[in-house]
Amino acid sequence: MKTVTIPISDEVLFAVKKDVINIQNDFMQTLAIRYFKENRLSLGLASHMAGLQKNDFVNLLSNYNIDIYQYTNEELDDEFSLVDEMSEGTY
């Protein structure tokens, strides 16, 4: 495991009313959310990076209105086509 050091002033800590550990957790969760949204991390890896269980990370994502199902337009078209075929009985 690697460690990243990010300088942060006492004024910022005071302004956000958090200690260093809470700021570190916020950074890790924020990065995990971003990398998950960008499809750079899976749900499992992002939750691990955030230091949360999967269900807790899913709840965190829902707080930011981020859907855990990230379909491409092509995948959605395929799904809707399949539903159409099933409803028409041609599946």
PDB file of N, CA, C and O in Angstrom:
ATOM      1  N   MET A   1       0.851  -1.172   0.000  1.00  0.00           N
ATOM      2  CA  MET A   1       0.000   0.000   0.000  1.00  0.00           C
ATOM      3  C   MET A   1       0.898   1.236   0.000  1.00  0.00           C
ATOM      4  O   MET A   1       1.939   1.261   0.656  1.00  0.00           O
ATOM      5  N   LYS A   2       0.489   2.236  -0.727  1.00  0.00           N
ATOM      6  CA  LYS A   2       1.218   3.499  -0.809  1.00  0.00           C
ATOM      7  C   LYS A   2       0.521   4.550   0.049  1.00  0.00           C
ATOM      8  O   LYS A   2      -0.682   4.470   0.300  1.00  0.00           O
ATOM      9  N   THR A   3       1.289   5.526   0.489  1.00  0.00           N
ATOM     10  CA  THR A   3       0.753   6.632   1.268  1.00  0.00           C
ATOM     11  C   THR A   3       0.942   7.919   0.486  1.00  0.00           C
ATOM     12  O   THR A   3       2.016   8.174  -0.059  1.00  0.00           O
ATOM     13  N   VAL A   4      -0.105   8.728   0.434  1.00  0.00           N
ATOM     14  CA  VAL A   4      -0.065  10.022  -0.234  1.00  0.00           C
ATOM     15  C   VAL A   4      -0.205  11.095   0.840  1.00  0.00           C
ATOM     16  O   VAL A   4      -1.088  11.024   1.695  1.00  0.00           O
ATOM     17  N   THR A   5       0.672  12.082   0.786  1.00  0.00           N
ATOM     18  CA  THR A   5       0.613  13.172   1.745  1.00  0.00           C
ATOM     19  C   THR A   5       0.049  14.408   1.070  1.00  0.00           C
ATOM     20  O   THR A   5       0.526  14.829   0.016  1.00  0.00           O
ATOM     21  N   ILE A   6      -0.971  14.984   1.691  1.00  0.00           N
ATOM     22  CA  ILE A   6      -1.609  16.191   1.155  1.00  0.00           C
ATOM     23  C   ILE A   6      -1.549  17.266   2.231  1.00  0.00           C
ATOM     24  O   ILE A   6      -2.119  17.110   3.310  1.00  0.00           O
ATOM     25  N   PRO A   7      -0.858  18.352   1.931  1.00  0.00           N
ATOM     26  CA  PRO A   7      -0.801  19.419   2.934  1.00  0.00           C
ATOM     27  C   PRO A   7      -2.153  20.125   3.060  1.00  0.00           C
ATOM     28  O   PRO A   7      -2.825  20.396   2.065  1.00  0.00           O
ATOM     29  N   ILE A   8      -2.529  20.413   4.287  1.00  0.00           N
ATOM     30  CA  ILE A   8      -3.784  21.131   4.533  1.00  0.00           C
ATOM     31  C   ILE A   8      -3.562  22.045   5.733  1.00  0.00           C
ATOM     32  O   ILE A   8      -3.011  21.634   6.754  1.00  0.00           O
ATOM     33  N   SER A   9      -3.990  23.256   5.593  1.00  0.00           N
ATOM     34  CA  SER A   9      -3.713  24.243   6.641  1.00  0.00           C
ATOM     35  C   SER A   9      -4.643  24.070   7.841  1.00  0.00           C
ATOM     36  O   SER A   9      -5.728  23.498   7.734  1.00  0.00           O
ATOM     37  N   ASP A  10      -4.193  24.572   8.968  1.00  0.00           N
ATOM     38  CA  ASP A  10      -5.021  24.557  10.170  1.00  0.00           C
ATOM     39  C   ASP A  10      -6.287  25.383   9.964  1.00  0.00           C
ATOM     40  O   ASP A  10      -7.341  25.065  10.514  1.00  0.00           O
ATOM     41  N   GLU A  11      -6.176  26.443   9.171  1.00  0.00           N
ATOM     42  CA  GLU A  11      -7.350  27.285   8.895  1.00  0.00           C
ATOM     43  C   GLU A  11      -8.444  26.490   8.181  1.00  0.00           C
ATOM     44  O   GLU A  11      -9.629  26.646   8.475  1.00  0.00           O
ATOM     45  N   VAL A  12      -8.034  25.641   7.242  1.00  0.00           N
ATOM     46  CA  VAL A  12      -9.019  24.817   6.533  1.00  0.00           C
ATOM     47  C   VAL A  12      -9.636  23.808   7.498  1.00  0.00           C
ATOM     48  O   VAL A  12     -10.854  23.629   7.514  1.00  0.00           O
ATOM     49  N   LEU A  13      -8.818  23.160   8.286  1.00  0.00           N
ATOM     50  CA  LEU A  13      -9.340  22.208   9.274  1.00  0.00           C
ATOM     51  C   LEU A  13     -10.336  22.884  10.210  1.00  0.00           C
ATOM     52  O   LEU A  13     -11.384  22.320  10.526  1.00  0.00           O
ATOM     53  N   PHE A  14     -10.005  24.084  10.646  1.00  0.00           N
ATOM     54  CA  PHE A  14     -10.900  24.822  11.532  1.00  0.00           C
ATOM     55  C   PHE A  14     -12.190  25.200  10.801  1.00  0.00           C
ATOM     56  O   PHE A  14     -13.280  25.086  11.362  1.00  0.00           O
ATOM     57  N   ALA A  15     -12.063  25.646   9.557  1.00  0.00           N
ATOM     58  CA  ALA A  15     -13.228  26.096   8.793  1.00  0.00           C
ATOM     59  C   ALA A  15     -14.217  24.953   8.537  1.00  0.00           C
ATOM     60  O   ALA A  15     -15.430  25.146   8.611  1.00  0.00           O
ATOM     61  N   VAL A  16     -13.695  23.781   8.241  1.00  0.00           N
ATOM     62  CA  VAL A  16     -14.595  22.655   7.961  1.00  0.00           C
ATOM     63  C   VAL A  16     -14.944  21.858   9.218  1.00  0.00           C
ATOM     64  O   VAL A  16     -15.718  20.902   9.170  1.00  0.00           O
ATOM     65  N   LYS A  17     -14.356  22.271  10.341  1.00  0.00           N
ATOM     66  CA  LYS A  17     -14.645  21.647  11.641  1.00  0.00           C
ATOM     67  C   LYS A  17     -14.406  20.139  11.627  1.00  0.00           C
ATOM     68  O   LYS A  17     -15.231  19.348  12.083  1.00  0.00           O
ATOM     69  N   LYS A  18     -13.237  19.771  11.081  1.00  0.00           N
ATOM     70  CA  LYS A  18     -12.867  18.359  11.031  1.00  0.00           C
ATOM     71  C   LYS A  18     -11.418  18.206  11.427  1.00  0.00           C
ATOM     72  O   LYS A  18     -10.607  19.121  11.279  1.00  0.00           O
ATOM     73  N   ASP A  19     -11.109  17.013  11.940  1.00  0.00           N
ATOM     74  CA  ASP A  19      -9.708  16.739  12.248  1.00  0.00           C
ATOM     75  C   ASP A  19      -9.063  16.051  11.045  1.00  0.00           C
ATOM     76  O   ASP A  19      -9.726  15.775  10.045  1.00  0.00           O
ATOM     77  N   VAL A  20      -7.775  15.781  11.153  1.00  0.00           N
ATOM     78  CA  VAL A  20      -7.016  15.224  10.035  1.00  0.00           C
ATOM     79  C   VAL A  20      -7.579  13.872   9.591  1.00  0.00           C
ATOM     80  O   VAL A  20      -7.673  13.609   8.392  1.00  0.00           O
ATOM     81  N   ILE A  21      -7.948  13.025  10.531  1.00  0.00           N
ATOM     82  CA  ILE A  21      -8.486  11.699  10.190  1.00  0.00           C
ATOM     83  C   ILE A  21      -9.786  11.832   9.397  1.00  0.00           C
ATOM     84  O   ILE A  21      -9.973  11.136   8.399  1.00  0.00           O
ATOM     85  N   ASN A  22     -10.685  12.719   9.831  1.00  0.00           N
ATOM     86  CA  ASN A  22     -11.944  12.910   9.107  1.00  0.00           C
ATOM     87  C   ASN A  22     -11.711  13.477   7.712  1.00  0.00           C
ATOM     88  O   ASN A  22     -12.388  13.091   6.759  1.00  0.00           O
ATOM     89  N   ILE A  23     -10.752  14.394   7.594  1.00  0.00           N
ATOM     90  CA  ILE A  23     -10.424  14.951   6.276  1.00  0.00           C
ATOM     91  C   ILE A  23      -9.876  13.848   5.374  1.00  0.00           C
ATOM     92  O   ILE A  23     -10.228  13.767   4.197  1.00  0.00           O
ATOM     93  N   GLN A  24      -9.019  13.006   5.930  1.00  0.00           N
ATOM     94  CA  GLN A  24      -8.463  11.895   5.155  1.00  0.00           C
ATOM     95  C   GLN A  24      -9.583  10.979   4.661  1.00  0.00           C
ATOM     96  O   GLN A  24      -9.589  10.578   3.497  1.00  0.00           O
ATOM     97  N   ASN A  25     -10.523  10.649   5.535  1.00  0.00           N
ATOM     98  CA  ASN A  25     -11.663   9.820   5.135  1.00  0.00           C
ATOM     99  C   ASN A  25     -12.475  10.492   4.041  1.00  0.00           C
ATOM    100  O   ASN A  25     -12.892   9.839   3.084  1.00  0.00           O
ATOM    101  N   ASP A  26     -12.702  11.797   4.177  1.00  0.00           N
ATOM    102  CA  ASP A  26     -13.444  12.544   3.154  1.00  0.00           C
ATOM    103  C   ASP A  26     -12.732  12.485   1.803  1.00  0.00           C
ATOM    104  O   ASP A  26     -13.363  12.263   0.770  1.00  0.00           O
ATOM    105  N   PHE A  27     -11.414  12.686   1.819  1.00  0.00           N
ATOM    106  CA  PHE A  27     -10.645  12.626   0.571  1.00  0.00           C
ATOM    107  C   PHE A  27     -10.769  11.247  -0.079  1.00  0.00           C
ATOM    108  O   PHE A  27     -11.022  11.141  -1.279  1.00  0.00           O
ATOM    109  N   MET A  28     -10.593  10.218   0.702  1.00  0.00           N
ATOM    110  CA  MET A  28     -10.647   8.863   0.158  1.00  0.00           C
ATOM    111  C   MET A  28     -12.033   8.537  -0.386  1.00  0.00           C
ATOM    112  O   MET A  28     -12.161   7.924  -1.446  1.00  0.00           O
ATOM    113  N   GLN A  29     -13.069   8.947   0.341  1.00  0.00           N
ATOM    114  CA  GLN A  29     -14.422   8.692  -0.142  1.00  0.00           C
ATOM    115  C   GLN A  29     -14.718   9.492  -1.407  1.00  0.00           C
ATOM    116  O   GLN A  29     -15.342   8.983  -2.337  1.00  0.00           O
ATOM    117  N   THR A  30     -14.271  10.731  -1.436  1.00  0.00           N
ATOM    118  CA  THR A  30     -14.504  11.572  -2.611  1.00  0.00           C
ATOM    119  C   THR A  30     -13.794  11.004  -3.837  1.00  0.00           C
ATOM    120  O   THR A  30     -14.369  10.958  -4.924  1.00  0.00           O
ATOM    121  N   LEU A  31     -12.547  10.571  -3.663  1.00  0.00           N
ATOM    122  CA  LEU A  31     -11.819   9.960  -4.781  1.00  0.00           C
ATOM    123  C   LEU A  31     -12.466   8.651  -5.215  1.00  0.00           C
ATOM    124  O   LEU A  31     -12.567   8.374  -6.410  1.00  0.00           O
ATOM    125  N   ALA A  32     -12.903   7.852  -4.257  1.00  0.00           N
ATOM    126  CA  ALA A  32     -13.552   6.584  -4.591  1.00  0.00           C
ATOM    127  C   ALA A  32     -14.831   6.832  -5.389  1.00  0.00           C
ATOM    128  O   ALA A  32     -15.103   6.135  -6.367  1.00  0.00           O
ATOM    129  N   ILE A  33     -15.607   7.819  -4.973  1.00  0.00           N
ATOM    130  CA  ILE A  33     -16.829   8.167  -5.709  1.00  0.00           C
ATOM    131  C   ILE A  33     -16.485   8.608  -7.122  1.00  0.00           C
ATOM    132  O   ILE A  33     -17.104   8.161  -8.088  1.00  0.00           O
ATOM    133  N   ARG A  34     -15.498   9.485  -7.240  1.00  0.00           N
ATOM    134  CA  ARG A  34     -15.115   9.988  -8.565  1.00  0.00           C
ATOM    135  C   ARG A  34     -14.643   8.856  -9.473  1.00  0.00           C
ATOM    136  O   ARG A  34     -15.079   8.755 -10.619  1.00  0.00           O
ATOM    137  N   TYR A  35     -13.756   8.008  -8.965  1.00  0.00           N
ATOM    138  CA  TYR A  35     -13.235   6.918  -9.790  1.00  0.00           C
ATOM    139  C   TYR A  35     -14.321   5.908 -10.136  1.00  0.00           C
ATOM    140  O   TYR A  35     -14.288   5.314 -11.213  1.00  0.00           O
ATOM    141  N   PHE A  36     -15.285   5.704  -9.238  1.00  0.00           N
ATOM    142  CA  PHE A  36     -16.411   4.823  -9.548  1.00  0.00           C
ATOM    143  C   PHE A  36     -17.263   5.433 -10.656  1.00  0.00           C
ATOM    144  O   PHE A  36     -17.643   4.742 -11.601  1.00  0.00           O
ATOM    145  N   LYS A  37     -17.565   6.731 -10.543  1.00  0.00           N
ATOM    146  CA  LYS A  37     -18.376   7.406 -11.569  1.00  0.00           C
ATOM    147  C   LYS A  37     -17.699   7.373 -12.933  1.00  0.00           C
ATOM    148  O   LYS A  37     -18.371   7.302 -13.962  1.00  0.00           O
ATOM    149  N   GLU A  38     -16.380   7.425 -12.942  1.00  0.00           N
ATOM    150  CA  GLU A  38     -15.617   7.416 -14.191  1.00  0.00           C
ATOM    151  C   GLU A  38     -15.352   5.996 -14.694  1.00  0.00           C
ATOM    152  O   GLU A  38     -14.630   5.806 -15.673  1.00  0.00           O
ATOM    153  N   ASN A  39     -15.935   5.001 -14.025  1.00  0.00           N
ATOM    154  CA  ASN A  39     -15.746   3.584 -14.361  1.00  0.00           C
ATOM    155  C   ASN A  39     -14.286   3.162 -14.289  1.00  0.00           C
ATOM    156  O   ASN A  39     -13.863   2.246 -14.994  1.00  0.00           O
ATOM    157  N   ARG A  40     -13.527   3.821 -13.448  1.00  0.00           N
ATOM    158  CA  ARG A  40     -12.127   3.456 -13.258  1.00  0.00           C
ATOM    159  C   ARG A  40     -11.975   2.438 -12.140  1.00  0.00           C
ATOM    160  O   ARG A  40     -10.984   1.710 -12.086  1.00  0.00           O
ATOM    161  N   LEU A  41     -12.962   2.388 -11.243  1.00  0.00           N
ATOM    162  CA  LEU A  41     -12.981   1.399 -10.163  1.00  0.00           C
ATOM    163  C   LEU A  41     -14.330   0.712 -10.128  1.00  0.00           C
ATOM    164  O   LEU A  41     -15.368   1.330 -10.365  1.00  0.00           O
ATOM    165  N   SER A  42     -14.299  -0.573  -9.829  1.00  0.00           N
ATOM    166  CA  SER A  42     -15.545  -1.309  -9.630  1.00  0.00           C
ATOM    167  C   SER A  42     -16.166  -0.885  -8.302  1.00  0.00           C
ATOM    168  O   SER A  42     -15.547  -0.174  -7.510  1.00  0.00           O
ATOM    169  N   LEU A  43     -17.375  -1.325  -8.079  1.00  0.00           N
ATOM    170  CA  LEU A  43     -18.051  -1.026  -6.821  1.00  0.00           C
ATOM    171  C   LEU A  43     -17.242  -1.574  -5.639  1.00  0.00           C
ATOM    172  O   LEU A  43     -17.090  -0.903  -4.618  1.00  0.00           O
ATOM    173  N   GLY A  44     -16.731  -2.790  -5.786  1.00  0.00           N
ATOM    174  CA  GLY A  44     -15.966  -3.406  -4.711  1.00  0.00           C
ATOM    175  C   GLY A  44     -14.675  -2.658  -4.398  1.00  0.00           C
ATOM    176  O   GLY A  44     -14.362  -2.402  -3.235  1.00  0.00           O
ATOM    177  N   LEU A  45     -13.922  -2.306  -5.454  1.00  0.00           N
ATOM    178  CA  LEU A  45     -12.668  -1.579  -5.238  1.00  0.00           C
ATOM    179  C   LEU A  45     -12.917  -0.172  -4.715  1.00  0.00           C
ATOM    180  O   LEU A  45     -12.174   0.319  -3.865  1.00  0.00           O
ATOM    181  N   ALA A  46     -13.956   0.473  -5.219  1.00  0.00           N
ATOM    182  CA  ALA A  46     -14.268   1.827  -4.748  1.00  0.00           C
ATOM    183  C   ALA A  46     -14.689   1.807  -3.282  1.00  0.00           C
ATOM    184  O   ALA A  46     -14.289   2.676  -2.507  1.00  0.00           O
ATOM    185  N   SER A  47     -15.490   0.823  -2.905  1.00  0.00           N
ATOM    186  CA  SER A  47     -15.905   0.748  -1.494  1.00  0.00           C
ATOM    187  C   SER A  47     -14.693   0.456  -0.611  1.00  0.00           C
ATOM    188  O   SER A  47     -14.588   0.986   0.495  1.00  0.00           O
ATOM    189  N   HIS A  48     -13.784  -0.382  -1.093  1.00  0.00           N
ATOM    190  CA  HIS A  48     -12.551  -0.664  -0.341  1.00  0.00           C
ATOM    191  C   HIS A  48     -11.709   0.604  -0.201  1.00  0.00           C
ATOM    192  O   HIS A  48     -11.198   0.896   0.880  1.00  0.00           O
ATOM    193  N   MET A  49     -11.566   1.347  -1.280  1.00  0.00           N
ATOM    194  CA  MET A  49     -10.803   2.597  -1.231  1.00  0.00           C
ATOM    195  C   MET A  49     -11.427   3.583  -0.254  1.00  0.00           C
ATOM    196  O   MET A  49     -10.719   4.294   0.460  1.00  0.00           O
ATOM    197  N   ALA A  50     -12.747   3.623  -0.226  1.00  0.00           N
ATOM    198  CA  ALA A  50     -13.460   4.538   0.667  1.00  0.00           C
ATOM    199  C   ALA A  50     -13.426   4.066   2.118  1.00  0.00           C
ATOM    200  O   ALA A  50     -13.797   4.812   3.024  1.00  0.00           O
ATOM    201  N   GLY A  51     -12.979   2.828   2.338  1.00  0.00           N
ATOM    202  CA  GLY A  51     -12.945   2.293   3.699  1.00  0.00           C
ATOM    203  C   GLY A  51     -14.316   1.919   4.217  1.00  0.00           C
ATOM    204  O   GLY A  51     -14.569   1.971   5.421  1.00  0.00           O
ATOM    205  N   LEU A  52     -15.209   1.537   3.302  1.00  0.00           N
ATOM    206  CA  LEU A  52     -16.587   1.219   3.662  1.00  0.00           C
ATOM    207  C   LEU A  52     -16.971  -0.170   3.171  1.00  0.00           C
ATOM    208  O   LEU A  52     -16.391  -0.682   2.213  1.00  0.00           O
ATOM    209  N   GLN A  53     -17.953  -0.774   3.832  1.00  0.00           N
ATOM    210  CA  GLN A  53     -18.570  -1.983   3.319  1.00  0.00           C
ATOM    211  C   GLN A  53     -19.342  -1.608   2.059  1.00  0.00           C
ATOM    212  O   GLN A  53     -19.715  -0.449   1.880  1.00  0.00           O
ATOM    213  N   LYS A  54     -19.584  -2.592   1.180  1.00  0.00           N
ATOM    214  CA  LYS A  54     -20.273  -2.285  -0.088  1.00  0.00           C
ATOM    215  C   LYS A  54     -21.617  -1.596   0.136  1.00  0.00           C
ATOM    216  O   LYS A  54     -21.923  -0.607  -0.529  1.00  0.00           O
ATOM    217  N   ASN A  55     -22.431  -2.118   1.080  1.00  0.00           N
ATOM    218  CA  ASN A  55     -23.757  -1.493   1.267  1.00  0.00           C
ATOM    219  C   ASN A  55     -23.619  -0.064   1.780  1.00  0.00           C
ATOM    220  O   ASN A  55     -24.421   0.799   1.421  1.00  0.00           O
ATOM    221  N   ASP A  56     -22.613   0.199   2.616  1.00  0.00           N
ATOM    222  CA  ASP A  56     -22.409   1.563   3.099  1.00  0.00           C
ATOM    223  C   ASP A  56     -21.949   2.480   1.966  1.00  0.00           C
ATOM    224  O   ASP A  56     -22.336   3.647   1.910  1.00  0.00           O
ATOM    225  N   PHE A  57     -21.123   1.948   1.066  1.00  0.00           N
ATOM    226  CA  PHE A  57     -20.684   2.744  -0.079  1.00  0.00           C
ATOM    227  C   PHE A  57     -21.856   3.009  -1.028  1.00  0.00           C
ATOM    228  O   PHE A  57     -21.978   4.104  -1.577  1.00  0.00           O
ATOM    229  N   VAL A  58     -22.710   2.011  -1.219  1.00  0.00           N
ATOM    230  CA  VAL A  58     -23.911   2.204  -2.047  1.00  0.00           C
ATOM    231  C   VAL A  58     -24.786   3.297  -1.437  1.00  0.00           C
ATOM    232  O   VAL A  58     -25.317   4.140  -2.160  1.00  0.00           O
ATOM    233  N   ASN A  59     -24.939   3.286  -0.114  1.00  0.00           N
ATOM    234  CA  ASN A  59     -25.714   4.336   0.551  1.00  0.00           C
ATOM    235  C   ASN A  59     -25.055   5.699   0.369  1.00  0.00           C
ATOM    236  O   ASN A  59     -25.742   6.699   0.158  1.00  0.00           O
ATOM    237  N   LEU A  60     -23.723   5.743   0.449  1.00  0.00           N
ATOM    238  CA  LEU A  60     -23.006   6.996   0.207  1.00  0.00           C
ATOM    239  C   LEU A  60     -23.262   7.493  -1.212  1.00  0.00           C
ATOM    240  O   LEU A  60     -23.511   8.680  -1.424  1.00  0.00           O
ATOM    241  N   LEU A  61     -23.203   6.586  -2.181  1.00  0.00           N
ATOM    242  CA  LEU A  61     -23.483   6.974  -3.569  1.00  0.00           C
ATOM    243  C   LEU A  61     -24.902   7.517  -3.712  1.00  0.00           C
ATOM    244  O   LEU A  61     -25.133   8.495  -4.423  1.00  0.00           O
ATOM    245  N   SER A  62     -25.841   6.877  -3.035  1.00  0.00           N
ATOM    246  CA  SER A  62     -27.231   7.336  -3.144  1.00  0.00           C
ATOM    247  C   SER A  62     -27.405   8.724  -2.531  1.00  0.00           C
ATOM    248  O   SER A  62     -28.265   9.490  -2.967  1.00  0.00           O
ATOM    249  N   ASN A  63     -26.591   9.055  -1.519  1.00  0.00           N
ATOM    250  CA  ASN A  63     -26.649  10.404  -0.952  1.00  0.00           C
ATOM    251  C   ASN A  63     -26.287  11.466  -1.980  1.00  0.00           C
ATOM    252  O   ASN A  63     -26.720  12.614  -1.882  1.00  0.00           O
ATOM    253  N   TYR A  64     -25.488  11.069  -2.971  1.00  0.00           N
ATOM    254  CA  TYR A  64     -25.069  11.985  -4.034  1.00  0.00           C
ATOM    255  C   TYR A  64     -25.823  11.716  -5.339  1.00  0.00           C
ATOM    256  O   TYR A  64     -25.422  12.187  -6.403  1.00  0.00           O
ATOM    257  N   ASN A  65     -26.918  10.958  -5.248  1.00  0.00           N
ATOM    258  CA  ASN A  65     -27.739  10.612  -6.413  1.00  0.00           C
ATOM    259  C   ASN A  65     -26.937   9.949  -7.523  1.00  0.00           C
ATOM    260  O   ASN A  65     -27.125  10.248  -8.703  1.00  0.00           O
ATOM    261  N   ILE A  66     -26.044   9.050  -7.137  1.00  0.00           N
ATOM    262  CA  ILE A  66     -25.235   8.309  -8.096  1.00  0.00           C
ATOM    263  C   ILE A  66     -25.762   6.885  -8.151  1.00  0.00           C
ATOM    264  O   ILE A  66     -25.789   6.179  -7.143  1.00  0.00           O
ATOM    265  N   ASP A  67     -26.178   6.475  -9.334  1.00  0.00           N
ATOM    266  CA  ASP A  67     -26.725   5.142  -9.535  1.00  0.00           C
ATOM    267  C   ASP A  67     -25.590   4.130  -9.613  1.00  0.00           C
ATOM    268  O   ASP A  67     -24.577   4.381 -10.266  1.00  0.00           O
ATOM    269  N   ILE A  68     -25.753   2.991  -8.953  1.00  0.00           N
ATOM    270  CA  ILE A  68     -24.702   1.981  -8.999  1.00  0.00           C
ATOM    271  C   ILE A  68     -24.714   1.222 -10.320  1.00  0.00           C
ATOM    272  O   ILE A  68     -23.728   0.573 -10.671  1.00  0.00           O
ATOM    273  N   TYR A  69     -25.812   1.297 -11.047  1.00  0.00           N
ATOM    274  CA  TYR A  69     -25.904   0.639 -12.348  1.00  0.00           C
ATOM    275  C   TYR A  69     -25.528   1.657 -13.403  1.00  0.00           C
ATOM    276  O   TYR A  69     -26.275   2.599 -13.669  1.00  0.00           O
ATOM    277  N   GLN A  70     -24.380   1.463 -13.992  1.00  0.00           N
ATOM    278  CA  GLN A  70     -23.874   2.430 -14.961  1.00  0.00           C
ATOM    279  C   GLN A  70     -23.856   1.791 -16.347  1.00  0.00           C
ATOM    280  O   GLN A  70     -22.845   1.249 -16.795  1.00  0.00           O
ATOM    281  N   TYR A  71     -24.997   1.873 -17.001  1.00  0.00           N
ATOM    282  CA  TYR A  71     -25.130   1.296 -18.330  1.00  0.00           C
ATOM    283  C   TYR A  71     -24.706   2.290 -19.395  1.00  0.00           C
ATOM    284  O   TYR A  71     -24.946   3.491 -19.271  1.00  0.00           O
ATOM    285  N   THR A  72     -24.073   1.781 -20.442  1.00  0.00           N
ATOM    286  CA  THR A  72     -23.807   2.618 -21.606  1.00  0.00           C
ATOM    287  C   THR A  72     -25.097   2.712 -22.413  1.00  0.00           C
ATOM    288  O   THR A  72     -26.024   1.932 -22.198  1.00  0.00           O
ATOM    289  N   ASN A  73     -25.156   3.646 -23.322  1.00  0.00           N
ATOM    290  CA  ASN A  73     -26.339   3.768 -24.182  1.00  0.00           C
ATOM    291  C   ASN A  73     -26.560   2.489 -24.987  1.00  0.00           C
ATOM    292  O   ASN A  73     -27.699   2.071 -25.192  1.00  0.00           O
ATOM    293  N   GLU A  74     -25.478   1.875 -25.440  1.00  0.00           N
ATOM    294  CA  GLU A  74     -25.590   0.633 -26.205  1.00  0.00           C
ATOM    295  C   GLU A  74     -26.177  -0.484 -25.346  1.00  0.00           C
ATOM    296  O   GLU A  74     -27.030  -1.244 -25.806  1.00  0.00           O
ATOM    297  N   GLU A  75     -25.719  -0.582 -24.098  1.00  0.00           N
ATOM    298  CA  GLU A  75     -26.247  -1.607 -23.199  1.00  0.00           C
ATOM    299  C   GLU A  75     -27.727  -1.375 -22.916  1.00  0.00           C
ATOM    300  O   GLU A  75     -28.506  -2.328 -22.866  1.00  0.00           O
ATOM    301  N   LEU A  76     -28.117  -0.124 -22.733  1.00  0.00           N
ATOM    302  CA  LEU A  76     -29.536   0.175 -22.510  1.00  0.00           C
ATOM    303  C   LEU A  76     -30.369  -0.173 -23.734  1.00  0.00           C
ATOM    304  O   LEU A  76     -31.455  -0.737 -23.601  1.00  0.00           O
ATOM    305  N   ASP A  77     -29.872   0.156 -24.931  1.00  0.00           N
ATOM    306  CA  ASP A  77     -30.585  -0.197 -26.166  1.00  0.00           C
ATOM    307  C   ASP A  77     -30.781  -1.702 -26.264  1.00  0.00           C
ATOM    308  O   ASP A  77     -31.858  -2.174 -26.629  1.00  0.00           O
ATOM    309  N   ASP A  78     -29.717  -2.466 -25.931  1.00  0.00           N
ATOM    310  CA  ASP A  78     -29.820  -3.927 -25.963  1.00  0.00           C
ATOM    311  C   ASP A  78     -30.866  -4.425 -24.976  1.00  0.00           C
ATOM    312  O   ASP A  78     -31.653  -5.314 -25.299  1.00  0.00           O
ATOM    313  N   GLU A  79     -30.877  -3.859 -23.777  1.00  0.00           N
ATOM    314  CA  GLU A  79     -31.851  -4.270 -22.762  1.00  0.00           C
ATOM    315  C   GLU A  79     -33.278  -3.962 -23.205  1.00  0.00           C
ATOM    316  O   GLU A  79     -34.169  -4.800 -23.065  1.00  0.00           O
ATOM    317  N   PHE A  80     -33.493  -2.762 -23.739  1.00  0.00           N
ATOM    318  CA  PHE A  80     -34.833  -2.388 -24.186  1.00  0.00           C
ATOM    319  C   PHE A  80     -35.274  -3.232 -25.377  1.00  0.00           C
ATOM    320  O   PHE A  80     -36.451  -3.573 -25.493  1.00  0.00           O
ATOM    321  N   SER A  81     -34.345  -3.569 -26.256  1.00  0.00           N
ATOM    322  CA  SER A  81     -34.681  -4.441 -27.386  1.00  0.00           C
ATOM    323  C   SER A  81     -35.108  -5.809 -26.893  1.00  0.00           C
ATOM    324  O   SER A  81     -36.063  -6.392 -27.406  1.00  0.00           O
ATOM    325  N   LEU A  82     -34.403  -6.319 -25.902  1.00  0.00           N
ATOM    326  CA  LEU A  82     -34.754  -7.613 -25.327  1.00  0.00           C
ATOM    327  C   LEU A  82     -36.136  -7.570 -24.678  1.00  0.00           C
ATOM    328  O   LEU A  82     -36.919  -8.509 -24.824  1.00  0.00           O
ATOM    329  N   VAL A  83     -36.437  -6.499 -23.969  1.00  0.00           N
ATOM    330  CA  VAL A  83     -37.760  -6.349 -23.353  1.00  0.00           C
ATOM    331  C   VAL A  83     -38.832  -6.299 -24.430  1.00  0.00           C
ATOM    332  O   VAL A  83     -39.884  -6.923 -24.289  1.00  0.00           O
ATOM    333  N   ASP A  84     -38.575  -5.559 -25.508  1.00  0.00           N
ATOM    334  CA  ASP A  84     -39.537  -5.501 -26.613  1.00  0.00           C
ATOM    335  C   ASP A  84     -39.773  -6.870 -27.213  1.00  0.00           C
ATOM    336  O   ASP A  84     -40.912  -7.246 -27.487  1.00  0.00           O
ATOM    337  N   GLU A  85     -38.686  -7.626 -27.420  1.00  0.00           N
ATOM    338  CA  GLU A  85     -38.816  -8.969 -27.984  1.00  0.00           C
ATOM    339  C   GLU A  85     -39.612  -9.878 -27.050  1.00  0.00           C
ATOM    340  O   GLU A  85     -40.436 -10.672 -27.502  1.00  0.00           O
ATOM    341  N   MET A  86     -39.364  -9.760 -25.763  1.00  0.00           N
ATOM    342  CA  MET A  86     -40.067 -10.598 -24.796  1.00  0.00           C
ATOM    343  C   MET A  86     -41.550 -10.253 -24.751  1.00  0.00           C
ATOM    344  O   MET A  86     -42.399 -11.137 -24.629  1.00  0.00           O
ATOM    345  N   SER A  87     -41.857  -8.952 -24.850  1.00  0.00           N
ATOM    346  CA  SER A  87     -43.268  -8.556 -24.784  1.00  0.00           C
ATOM    347  C   SER A  87     -44.024  -8.935 -26.060  1.00  0.00           C
ATOM    348  O   SER A  87     -45.243  -9.101 -26.041  1.00  0.00           O
ATOM    349  N   GLU A  88     -43.291  -9.070 -27.165  1.00  0.00           N
ATOM    350  CA  GLU A  88     -43.917  -9.457 -28.441  1.00  0.00           C
ATOM    351  C   GLU A  88     -43.947 -10.977 -28.603  1.00  0.00           C
ATOM    352  O   GLU A  88     -44.548 -11.493 -29.545  1.00  0.00           O
ATOM    353  N   GLY A  89     -43.301 -11.686 -27.687  1.00  0.00           N
ATOM    354  CA  GLY A  89     -43.264 -13.140 -27.757  1.00  0.00           C
ATOM    355  C   GLY A  89     -42.293 -13.688 -28.781  1.00  0.00           C
ATOM    356  O   GLY A  89     -42.381 -14.861 -29.146  1.00  0.00           O
ATOM    357  N   THR A  90     -41.358 -12.856 -29.258  1.00  0.00           N
ATOM    358  CA  THR A  90     -40.397 -13.327 -30.265  1.00  0.00           C
ATOM    359  C   THR A  90     -39.074 -13.746 -29.654  1.00  0.00           C
ATOM    360  O   THR A  90     -38.126 -14.053 -30.377  1.00  0.00           O
ATOM    361  N   TYR A  91     -38.998 -13.762 -28.343  1.00  0.00           N
ATOM    362  CA  TYR A  91     -37.758 -14.126 -27.671  1.00  0.00           C
ATOM    363  C   TYR A  91     -37.625 -15.589 -27.515  1.00  0.00           C
ATOM    364  O   TYR A  91     -36.631 -16.064 -26.966  1.00  0.00           O
TER     365      TYR A  91
END
